Structures are given as structure tokens and as C-alpha cells.
Amino acid sequence: MAKDANRVIVKLRSTEGTGYTYVTTKNRHTHRQRLELRKYDPVLRRHVLFREER
């Protein structure tokens, strides 16, 4: 199975400053801007905004 050259691994870091991160992939041709998702932060035990870091 071939790897897709358009997909890159990105790290999503919590904007609340807890230091918790998620690792995911994104297609760099369809999503050029930084990825922002609301995900669960187990340190705070609630959903917060996670932003892609470079």
C-alpha cells in the first residue's frame, strides 16, 4: 500500500496551556490553513480548542 504524499502528520496542542497534544494527519492541498478542532482535554476534563502547531 502506497503512502499518500499529500498527507502530513500534524500535532494538535491544547490552547488552554495544559501541554496535552493529539497527533493526526491532514491533506495539505485541501487544508492549507492551520487545523483547529474542539477535542477532549483529559487534564481539564472538558472539551477545548486544539490548534495545529508547526
C-alpha positions in Angstrom: 0.0 0.0 0.0 1.5 3.3 -1.1 1.8 6.3 1.2 -0.1 9.5 0.1 2.5 12.2 -0.5 -0.2 14.9 0.1 -0.9 13.9 3.7 1.3 15.3 6.5 1.5 14.4 10.2 0.5 17.4 12.4 0.5 17.8 16.2 -2.6 19.5 17.8 -1.8 21.3 21.1 -4.3 22.5 23.7 -4.9 26.2 23.7 -5.6 26.1 27.5 -1.9 25.6 28.3 -2.1 22.1 29.7 0.5 20.7 27.3 -1.7 17.9 26.1 -1.4 17.0 22.4 -3.1 14.9 19.8 -1.3 13.6 16.7 -3.3 13.4 13.4 -2.8 13.7 9.6 -4.2 16.3 7.2 -4.2 16.7 3.5 -2.0 19.8 2.8 -3.6 20.6 -0.6 -7.2 20.8 0.6 -6.5 22.3 4.1 -3.7 24.9 3.7 -4.5 26.9 6.9 -3.8 25.6 10.4 -6.1 23.0 11.7 -8.3 23.9 14.7 -10.5 21.3 16.4 -12.5 21.1 19.6 -11.3 17.9 21.3 -11.3 16.5 24.8 -8.5 17.5 27.2 -8.2 14.9 29.9 -6.2 17.3 32.2 -9.1 19.8 32.3 -11.7 17.0 31.9 -13.6 19.1 29.2 -13.6 19.9 25.5 -11.3 22.8 24.5 -9.9 24.2 21.3 -6.8 22.4 19.9 -4.7 24.2 17.3 -2.1 22.8 14.9 1.5 23.6 15.8 4.3 23.7 13.4 
